[in-house]
């Protein structure tokens, strides 16, 4: 198999299985009541200061209406808290509840393990080449957004 075929095979298999892999690794134990999409909403909210719904929706490339549906479920399950902004009562701010913070950390640790596994046996030059290559791949996918 030449390099083109090998890379194509790897990319196709990774993309076909990534949600399944991520779901098995992330959506278990305490967090079995949410989906991978919910986990990505939690990640977009982040652990810093409360964020408005529009900013989170933009980061996820979804409408505020779509985000509201996901947010309703996450609030009901105790992952997210909603409050009105003190400066502008029309603005809804979201932040992670303690359970949401634990889910965020769980997700972050999965990503850390994944990146460290990829970088484990690479030298500096190989890491640089991989990084440049993945940036090119990301730019390719952004053209379809």
GROMACS elastic network, one bead per residue, 0.5 to 0.9 nm:
[ bonds ]
;  ai    aj funct       b0    kb
    1     4     6  0.81475   500
    1     5     6  0.60763   500
    1     6     6  0.62857   500
    2     5     6  0.55041   500
    2     6     6  0.62083   500
    2     7     6  0.87164   500
    3     7     6  0.59828   500
    3     8     6  0.83899   500
    4     7     6  0.53142   500
    4     8     6  0.60845   500
    4     9     6  0.85195   500
    5     8     6  0.50718   500
    5     9     6  0.59818   500
    5    10     6  0.85413   500
    6     9     6  0.51092   500
    6    10     6  0.61492   500
    6    11     6  0.86224   500
    7    10     6  0.51026   500
    7    11     6  0.60703   500
    7    12     6  0.84618   500
    8    11     6  0.52491   500
    8    12     6  0.60111   500
    8    13     6  0.84518   500
    9    12     6  0.53016   500
    9    13     6  0.60744   500
    9    14     6  0.84683   500
   10    13     6  0.52666   500
   10    14     6  0.59795   500
   10    15     6  0.85614   500
   11    14     6  0.50950   500
   11    15     6  0.60834   500
   11    16     6  0.84247   500
   12    15     6  0.53294   500
   12    16     6  0.60374   500
   12    17     6  0.85980   500
   13    16     6  0.50798   500
   13    17     6  0.60797   500
   13    18     6  0.82019   500
   14    17     6  0.53424   500
   14    18     6  0.55356   500
   15    18     6  0.53573   500
   15    19     6  0.78457   500
   16    19     6  0.75957   500
   16    20     6  0.82950   500
   17    20     6  0.52971   500
   17    21     6  0.60449   500
   17    22     6  0.85146   500
   18    21     6  0.50296   500
   18    22     6  0.59180   500
   18    23     6  0.83266   500
   19    22     6  0.50553   500
   19    23     6  0.58686   500
   19    24     6  0.85184   500
   19    36     6  0.72991   500
   20    23     6  0.50597   500
   20    24     6  0.61927   500
   20    25     6  0.86050   500
   21    24     6  0.52830   500
   21    25     6  0.62232   500
   21    26     6  0.85340   500
   22    25     6  0.50989   500
   22    26     6  0.57979   500
   22    27     6  0.77639   500
   22    36     6  0.71889   500
   22   110     6  0.85228   500
   23    26     6  0.52323   500
   23    27     6  0.51170   500
   23    28     6  0.79949   500
   23    35     6  0.73452   500
   23    36     6  0.58040   500
   24    27     6  0.59195   500
   24    28     6  0.69145   500
   25    28     6  0.70916   500
   25   107     6  0.87918   500
   25   110     6  0.73354   500
   26    29     6  0.87848   500
   26    31     6  0.74211   500
   26    32     6  0.82724   500
   26    35     6  0.89390   500
   26    36     6  0.75522   500
   26    39     6  0.82366   500
   26   103     6  0.85034   500
   26   106     6  0.71247   500
   26   107     6  0.63495   500
   26   110     6  0.73656   500
   27    30     6  0.81621   500
   27    31     6  0.52916   500
   27    33     6  0.75826   500
   27    34     6  0.67312   500
   27    35     6  0.66515   500
   27    36     6  0.69479   500
   27    39     6  0.83557   500
   28    31     6  0.52448   500
   28    33     6  0.81817   500
   28    34     6  0.89972   500
   29    32     6  0.55704   500
   29    33     6  0.88010   500
   30    33     6  0.76765   500
   30    99     6  0.88549   500
   30   103     6  0.84271   500
   31    34     6  0.60522   500
   31    35     6  0.85775   500
   31    99     6  0.88654   500
   31   103     6  0.68017   500
   32    35     6  0.76964   500
   33    77     6  0.79343   500
   34    37     6  0.80772   500
   34    38     6  0.58544   500
   34    39     6  0.71074   500
   34    73     6  0.87406   500
   34    74     6  0.79429   500
   34    77     6  0.85337   500
   35    39     6  0.63336   500
   35    40     6  0.87177   500
   36    40     6  0.62980   500
   36    41     6  0.87312   500
   37    40     6  0.50212   500
   37    41     6  0.63641   500
   37    42     6  0.87064   500
   37    70     6  0.85367   500
   38    41     6  0.50114   500
   38    42     6  0.62774   500
   38    43     6  0.86199   500
   38    70     6  0.68163   500
   38    71     6  0.83705   500
   38    73     6  0.87712   500
   38    74     6  0.73520   500
   39    43     6  0.61745   500
   39    44     6  0.86439   500
   39   100     6  0.89062   500
   39   103     6  0.73182   500
   39   104     6  0.74268   500
   39   107     6  0.74465   500
   40    44     6  0.61171   500
   40    45     6  0.86303   500
   40    60     6  0.80443   500
   40   104     6  0.89500   500
   40   107     6  0.88356   500
   41    44     6  0.50163   500
   41    45     6  0.62519   500
   41    46     6  0.86391   500
   41    56     6  0.77544   500
   41    57     6  0.87323   500
   41    60     6  0.74136   500
   41    67     6  0.81368   500
   41    70     6  0.78883   500
   41    71     6  0.80897   500
   42    45     6  0.52106   500
   42    46     6  0.63530   500
   42    47     6  0.88497   500
   42    74     6  0.85995   500
   42    79     6  0.78954   500
   42    80     6  0.78362   500
   42    95     6  0.87607   500
   42    96     6  0.72258   500
   42   100     6  0.66557   500
   42   101     6  0.82216   500
   42   103     6  0.75872   500
   42   104     6  0.62787   500
   43    46     6  0.50912   500
   43    47     6  0.81923   500
   43   103     6  0.86704   500
   43   104     6  0.58981   500
   43   107     6  0.78011   500
   43   108     6  0.83896   500
   44    56     6  0.59775   500
   44    57     6  0.85563   500
   44    59     6  0.66821   500
   44    60     6  0.70369   500
   45    48     6  0.81423   500
   45    49     6  0.88773   500
   45    50     6  0.75760   500
   45    51     6  0.65760   500
   45    52     6  0.88967   500
   45    53     6  0.89230   500
   45    55     6  0.89565   500
   45    56     6  0.61851   500
   45    80     6  0.88518   500
   45    94     6  0.70669   500
   45    95     6  0.63149   500
   45    96     6  0.70809   500
   46    49     6  0.80337   500
   46    50     6  0.83935   500
   46    51     6  0.85638   500
   46    95     6  0.74948   500
   46    96     6  0.72589   500
   46   101     6  0.81667   500
   46   104     6  0.72983   500
   47    50     6  0.81581   500
   47    95     6  0.73461   500
   47    96     6  0.66326   500
   47   100     6  0.89050   500
   47   101     6  0.66461   500
   47   104     6  0.76980   500
   48    51     6  0.85024   500
   48    95     6  0.81191   500
   48    96     6  0.89800   500
   49    94     6  0.88695   500
   49    95     6  0.71205   500
   50    82     6  0.88047   500
   50    83     6  0.88655   500
   50    93     6  0.56225   500
   50    94     6  0.52422   500
   50    96     6  0.80433   500
   51    54     6  0.84061   500
   51    55     6  0.67718   500
   51    56     6  0.69169   500
   51    92     6  0.82134   500
   51    93     6  0.51116   500
   51    94     6  0.53656   500
   51    95     6  0.66206   500
   52    55     6  0.55898   500
   52    56     6  0.66055   500
   52    57     6  0.87905   500
   52    85     6  0.86048   500
   52    91     6  0.66687   500
   52    92     6  0.56916   500
   52    94     6  0.61471   500
   52    95     6  0.89950   500
   53    56     6  0.52058   500
   53    57     6  0.60124   500
   53    58     6  0.85184   500
   53    64     6  0.64592   500
   53    67     6  0.75588   500
   53    68     6  0.79550   500
   53    91     6  0.79166   500
   53    92     6  0.63090   500
   53    93     6  0.63625   500
   53    94     6  0.68419   500
   54    57     6  0.50663   500
   54    58     6  0.60737   500
   54    59     6  0.86554   500
   54    63     6  0.80570   500
   54    64     6  0.60014   500
   54    67     6  0.88853   500
   54    92     6  0.89611   500
   55    58     6  0.51054   500
   55    59     6  0.62830   500
   55    60     6  0.87387   500
   56    59     6  0.51350   500
   56    60     6  0.63328   500
   56    61     6  0.85736   500
   56    62     6  0.87054   500
   56    64     6  0.83818   500
   56    67     6  0.80696   500
   56    94     6  0.88550   500
   57    60     6  0.51389   500
   57    61     6  0.59304   500
   57    62     6  0.51473   500
   57    63     6  0.58057   500
   57    64     6  0.55365   500
   57    65     6  0.88038   500
   57    66     6  0.81759   500
   57    67     6  0.60628   500
   58    62     6  0.63364   500
   58    63     6  0.74796   500
   58    64     6  0.82699   500
   59    62     6  0.79544   500
   60    63     6  0.86475   500
   60    67     6  0.86551   500
   61   145     6  0.85276   500
   62    65     6  0.81595   500
   62    66     6  0.62654   500
   62    67     6  0.66575   500
   63    66     6  0.51929   500
   63    67     6  0.62806   500
   63    68     6  0.85674   500
   64    68     6  0.59713   500
   64    69     6  0.87730   500
   65    68     6  0.50229   500
   65    69     6  0.65921   500
   66    69     6  0.54010   500
   66    70     6  0.67129   500
   66    71     6  0.87021   500
   67    70     6  0.51572   500
   67    71     6  0.59103   500
   67    72     6  0.85563   500
   68    72     6  0.60425   500
   68    73     6  0.87895   500
   69    72     6  0.52967   500
   69    73     6  0.68314   500
   69    74     6  0.89948   500
   70    73     6  0.54482   500
   70    74     6  0.64169   500
   70    75     6  0.87807   500
   71    75     6  0.60016   500
   71    76     6  0.84352   500
   71    80     6  0.73342   500
   71    81     6  0.89993   500
   71    82     6  0.88402   500
   71    94     6  0.87786   500
   72    75     6  0.52564   500
   72    76     6  0.61529   500
   72    77     6  0.86828   500
   72    80     6  0.88043   500
   73    76     6  0.50668   500
   73    77     6  0.61704   500
   73    78     6  0.86426   500
   73    79     6  0.87868   500
   73    80     6  0.89628   500
   74    77     6  0.51194   500
   74    78     6  0.61928   500
   74    79     6  0.52009   500
   74    80     6  0.55793   500
   74    81     6  0.84441   500
   74   100     6  0.85365   500
   75    78     6  0.51386   500
   75    79     6  0.57601   500
   75    81     6  0.58849   500
   75    82     6  0.75331   500
   75    97     6  0.86702   500
   76    79     6  0.77699   500
   76    80     6  0.81680   500
   77    80     6  0.80073   500
   78    81     6  0.75752   500
   78    96     6  0.88296   500
   78    97     6  0.66010   500
   78    98     6  0.82391   500
   78    99     6  0.64816   500
   78   100     6  0.73107   500
   79    95     6  0.88021   500
   79    96     6  0.60044   500
   79    97     6  0.51987   500
   79    98     6  0.70922   500
   79    99     6  0.51482   500
   79   101     6  0.76893   500
   79   102     6  0.89299   500
   79   103     6  0.80492   500
   80    94     6  0.67419   500
   80    95     6  0.57705   500
   80    98     6  0.84152   500
   80    99     6  0.80640   500
   80   100     6  0.60636   500
   80   101     6  0.89281   500
   81    93     6  0.83115   500
   81    94     6  0.56769   500
   81    95     6  0.54178   500
   81    96     6  0.60066   500
   81    97     6  0.57911   500
   82    92     6  0.65730   500
   82    93     6  0.56849   500
   82    95     6  0.66718   500
   82    96     6  0.88547   500
   83    86     6  0.88804   500
   83    91     6  0.85797   500
   83    92     6  0.57686   500
   83    93     6  0.52993   500
   83    94     6  0.65153   500
   83    95     6  0.85189   500
   84    87     6  0.87293   500
   84    88     6  0.75954   500
   84    89     6  0.53637   500
   84    90     6  0.69717   500
   84    91     6  0.58271   500
   84    93     6  0.58918   500
   84    94     6  0.87509   500
   85    88     6  0.53017   500
   85    89     6  0.52107   500
   85    90     6  0.73116   500
   85    91     6  0.54847   500
   85    92     6  0.60432   500
   85    93     6  0.61890   500
   86    89     6  0.60584   500
   86    91     6  0.86832   500
   87    91     6  0.84584   500
   88    91     6  0.57161   500
   88    92     6  0.87829   500
   89    92     6  0.74591   500
   95   100     6  0.85371   500
   96    99     6  0.74947   500
   96   101     6  0.57066   500
   96   104     6  0.85864   500
   97   100     6  0.50343   500
   97   101     6  0.62653   500
   97   102     6  0.87741   500
   98   101     6  0.50486   500
   98   102     6  0.63840   500
   98   103     6  0.87438   500
   99   102     6  0.51452   500
   99   103     6  0.63347   500
   99   104     6  0.86683   500
  100   104     6  0.60769   500
  100   105     6  0.86271   500
  101   105     6  0.61870   500
  101   106     6  0.85239   500
  102   105     6  0.51390   500
  102   106     6  0.61173   500
  102   107     6  0.86368   500
  103   107     6  0.61710   500
  103   108     6  0.85285   500
  104   107     6  0.51671   500
  104   108     6  0.61020   500
  104   109     6  0.86594   500
  105   109     6  0.60876   500
  105   110     6  0.86214   500
  106   109     6  0.52648   500
  106   110     6  0.64375   500
  106   111     6  0.89124   500
  107   110     6  0.51615   500
  107   111     6  0.64517   500
  107   112     6  0.87351   500
  108   111     6  0.51742   500
  108   112     6  0.61919   500
  108   113     6  0.87272   500
  109   113     6  0.61663   500
  109   114     6  0.85314   500
  110   113     6  0.52260   500
  110   114     6  0.61927   500
  110   115     6  0.87524   500
  111   115     6  0.61483   500
  111   116     6  0.84629   500
  112   115     6  0.52890   500
  112   116     6  0.60228   500
  112   117     6  0.84519   500
  113   116     6  0.51601   500
  113   117     6  0.59895   500
  113   118     6  0.86727   500
  114   117     6  0.51979   500
  114   118     6  0.64419   500
  114   119     6  0.88251   500
  115   118     6  0.51725   500
  115   119     6  0.61949   500
  115   120     6  0.83809   500
  116   119     6  0.50744   500
  116   120     6  0.56034   500
  117   120     6  0.52339   500
  117   121     6  0.82537   500
  118   121     6  0.76296   500
  118   122     6  0.78705   500
  119   122     6  0.53185   500
  119   123     6  0.81830   500
  119   126     6  0.88298   500
  119   127     6  0.67432   500
  120   123     6  0.86399   500
  122   125     6  0.78788   500
  122   126     6  0.55589   500
  122   127     6  0.58779   500
  123   126     6  0.53471   500
  123   127     6  0.61411   500
  123   128     6  0.86767   500
  124   127     6  0.51110   500
  124   128     6  0.62027   500
  124   129     6  0.87416   500
  125   128     6  0.50996   500
  125   129     6  0.62789   500
  125   130     6  0.86319   500
  126   129     6  0.51005   500
  126   130     6  0.60711   500
  126   131     6  0.84870   500
  127   130     6  0.51176   500
  127   131     6  0.60622   500
  127   132     6  0.86554   500
  128   131     6  0.50948   500
  128   132     6  0.62379   500
  128   133     6  0.85691   500
  129   132     6  0.52011   500
  129   133     6  0.60804   500
  129   134     6  0.86176   500
  130   133     6  0.50487   500
  130   134     6  0.61279   500
  130   135     6  0.85940   500
  131   134     6  0.52440   500
  131   135     6  0.62346   500
  131   136     6  0.87477   500
  132   135     6  0.51360   500
  132   136     6  0.63704   500
  132   137     6  0.87795   500
  133   136     6  0.51471   500
  133   137     6  0.63386   500
  133   138     6  0.86979   500
  134   138     6  0.60703   500
  134   139     6  0.85631   500
  135   139     6  0.61931   500
  135   140     6  0.86444   500
  136   139     6  0.50850   500
  136   140     6  0.62597   500
  136   141     6  0.88201   500
  137   140     6  0.50558   500
  137   141     6  0.64328   500
  137   142     6  0.87313   500
  138   141     6  0.51966   500
  138   142     6  0.62018   500
  138   143     6  0.88928   500
  139   142     6  0.50177   500
  139   143     6  0.65672   500
  140   143     6  0.55127   500
  140   144     6  0.74787   500
  141   144     6  0.54805   500
  141   145     6  0.70286   500
  142   145     6  0.51783   500
